[in-house]
């Protein structure tokens, strides 16, 4: 693992947000290091202590991680943002410190990152999680699938690998709370980057730790984040149904007055129908503005890989899997540069 001040940049930056995780943080760091050493990719492990009141930072430092400390509890998303801003790797892996994201699955995420811009660990039915959280995730996933126009298997999973350029492009959009996975997933898909899911089995939390997510408080926040990102990247997904509902409400109310009350069509129905047209036009303008945010400067995720692989096969010098992983990750750092194309 390169030293922080070494001129050699690591190929993988592992970001672990932690708050009051002193009991299990050293075990997680040791498992991450063991996995990546066996995978033979240079790496750095960054632990962001989000205002812990225990010895989380000390334990992480003793385990050999680079520790960044917030002066007080800002939020899980803020810790991720701090890690992204300080990471030097060509790609980043994010996982929680509570033991529910198995580090042994990191190589599988990195292998898929050869083809996709972001790979997310999707928790399967065999994962150890509460029933109410599973039901909430089903609702989130269904709504996010509608917004994105593609299947979203796990909207709230914090276990993911992402290319550095993509992560840094969206870092300013991420909230300071636990809903950062929602934001980065929707932003990535709606901006035209590629996304893949890797089924994982999430174990129970490390003994002595407890979840910091609150069902109702953070549940409402998740929905607000989904609406925010939807209006930012695909406004018509919100404005068009609202316009249609308002129009049908106006027509229905007018017919109700005419057919059942023997009255006149009335100004209320006319007003609702006019509002529906205005809502649609506002959504249409917002959609055009949103298109300006889409970055078209980055080629298809696997294009560089296929060009290299094709030339190597013709020359008969195909590289082994471990070596090609390192080369691909380094080459992605050039392509996935942050910035918004006009």
Residue pairs with C-beta under 8 A, 6 or more apart in sequence:
1 10
1 33
1 36
1 42
1 43
1 44
1 45
1 64
2 8
2 9
2 10
2 42
2 44
4 44
4 66
8 42
9 88
9 89
9 90
10 42
10 43
10 44
10 88
10 89
11 41
11 42
11 43
11 89
11 90
11 91
11 326
11 329
11 330
12 36
12 41
12 42
12 43
12 44
12 89
12 90
12 91
12 92
12 93
12 110
12 329
13 43
13 44
13 46
13 83
13 87
13 88
13 89
13 91
13 92
13 93
13 164
14 32
14 36
14 43
14 44
14 45
14 46
14 92
14 93
14 94
14 95
14 106
15 46
15 48
15 80
15 83
15 84
15 87
15 92
15 93
15 94
15 95
16 25
16 28
16 29
16 32
16 45
16 46
16 47
16 48
16 60
16 65
16 83
16 94
16 95
16 96
16 97
17 48
17 50
17 76
17 79
17 80
17 83
17 94
17 96
17 97
18 25
18 47
18 48
18 49
18 50
18 52
18 56
18 60
18 79
18 97
19 49
19 50
19 51
19 52
19 56
19 73
19 76
19 79
19 212
20 52
20 53
20 54
20 56
20 209
21 52
21 56
21 97
21 98
21 206
21 209
22 52
22 54
22 55
22 56
22 58
22 59
23 206
23 207
23 208
23 209
24 97
24 98
24 99
24 206
24 208
24 209
25 47
25 56
25 59
25 60
25 63
25 97
26 59
26 60
26 62
26 63
27 99
27 206
28 95
28 97
28 99
28 103
29 45
29 47
29 60
29 63
29 64
29 65
30 63
31 103
31 104
32 45
32 95
32 103
32 106
33 43
33 45
33 64
34 103
35 103
35 104
35 106
35 107
36 43
36 106
39 106
39 107
39 110
39 322
39 325
40 322
40 326
41 110
41 322
41 325
41 326
41 329
42 326
43 89
44 66
44 87
44 88
44 89
45 64
45 65
45 66
46 65
46 66
46 67
46 68
46 83
46 86
46 87
47 56
47 57
47 60
47 65
47 66
47 67
47 68
47 97
48 67
48 68
48 69
48 70
48 79
48 80
48 82
48 83
49 56
49 57
49 60
49 67
49 68
49 69
49 70
49 79
50 70
50 73
50 74
50 75
50 76
50 78
50 79
51 69
51 70
51 71
51 72
51 73
51 74
56 97
57 67
57 69
60 67
61 67
66 86
68 82
68 83
68 86
70 78
70 79
70 82
74 176
75 175
75 176
75 177
75 178
76 158
76 176
76 177
76 178
76 180
76 212
77 174
77 175
77 176
77 177
77 178
77 179
77 180
77 183
78 176
80 94
80 174
80 180
81 171
81 174
81 176
81 180
83 92
83 94
84 92
84 167
84 168
84 171
85 168
85 171
87 164
87 167
89 164
89 329
90 163
90 164
90 329
90 330
90 332
90 333
91 110
91 113
91 161
91 162
91 163
91 164
91 329
91 332
92 161
92 162
92 163
92 164
92 167
93 106
93 109
93 110
93 160
93 161
94 158
94 159
94 160
94 161
94 162
95 101
95 103
95 106
95 158
95 159
96 158
96 159
98 205
98 206
98 209
98 211
99 203
99 204
99 205
99 206
99 209
100 128
100 202
100 203
100 204
100 205
101 121
101 158
101 159
101 200
101 202
102 200
102 201
102 202
102 203
105 121
105 159
105 198
105 200
106 161
108 198
109 119
109 121
109 159
109 160
109 161
109 198
110 161
110 325
110 329
111 321
111 325
112 119
112 161
112 196
112 198
113 119
113 161
113 162
113 163
113 329
113 332
114 302
114 305
114 324
114 325
114 328
115 194
115 196
115 301
115 302
115 305
116 194
116 195
116 196
116 301
117 162
117 163
117 166
117 188
117 193
117 194
117 195
117 301
117 336
118 160
118 161
118 162
118 163
118 166
118 184
118 185
118 188
118 193
118 194
118 195
118 196
119 160
119 161
119 162
119 195
119 196
119 197
119 198
120 153
120 154
120 157
120 159
120 160
120 181
120 185
120 195
120 196
120 197
120 198
121 154
121 157
121 159
121 160
121 197
121 198
121 200
122 153
122 154
122 157
122 197
122 198
122 199
122 200
123 129
123 137
123 154
123 157
123 200
123 201
123 202
124 199
124 200
124 201
124 202
126 201
127 200
127 201
127 202
127 203
128 202
128 203
128 204
128 205
129 202
132 215
133 213
133 215
136 215
136 219
136 222
137 154
137 155
137 156
140 155
140 156
140 182
140 222
140 223
140 226
141 152
141 153
141 154
141 155
143 223
143 226
144 152
144 155
144 182
144 185
144 186
144 226
145 151
145 152
146 237
147 186
147 190
147 226
147 229
147 230
147 234
147 237
148 186
148 189
148 190
150 189
150 195
152 185
152 189
153 197
153 199
154 197
155 181
155 182
155 185
155 222
156 178
156 179
156 181
156 182
156 222
157 181
158 178
158 180
158 181
159 200
160 181
160 184
162 184
162 188
163 332
163 333
163 336
164 332
164 333
164 336
165 298
165 332
165 333
165 335
165 336
165 337
165 338
166 188
166 193
166 336
167 184
168 338
169 191
169 295
169 338
169 339
169 340
170 183
170 184
170 187
170 188
170 191
173 183
173 184
173 187
173 229
173 232
174 180
174 183
174 184
175 183
175 221
175 225
177 218
177 221
178 212
178 213
178 218
178 221
179 218
179 221
179 222
179 225
182 222
182 225
182 226
182 229
183 225
183 228
183 229
185 195
186 226
186 229
186 230
186 233
187 229
187 232
187 233
188 195
189 195
190 229
190 233
190 234
191 233
191 293
191 294
191 295
192 294
192 295
192 296
193 298
193 301
194 300
194 301
205 211
227 238
230 237
230 238
231 238
231 286
232 290
232 293
233 290
233 293
234 287
234 290
235 283
235 286
235 287
235 290
236 283
236 284
236 286
236 287
238 283
239 279
239 280
239 282
239 283
239 284
239 286
239 287
240 280
240 283
242 279
242 283
243 276
243 277
243 279
243 280
243 283
244 276
246 272
246 273
246 275
246 276
246 279
247 272
247 273
247 276
247 277
249 272
250 268
250 269
250 270
250 271
250 272
250 273
250 275
250 276
251 269
251 273
253 266
253 268
253 269
253 272
254 265
254 266
254 269
254 270
257 263
257 264
257 265
257 266
257 269
258 264
258 265
292 340
292 342
293 340
294 341
295 339
295 340
295 341
296 341
297 337
297 339
297 341
298 335
298 336
298 337
299 335
304 328
304 331
304 332
304 335
305 328
308 327
308 328
308 331
309 318
312 318
312 319
319 327
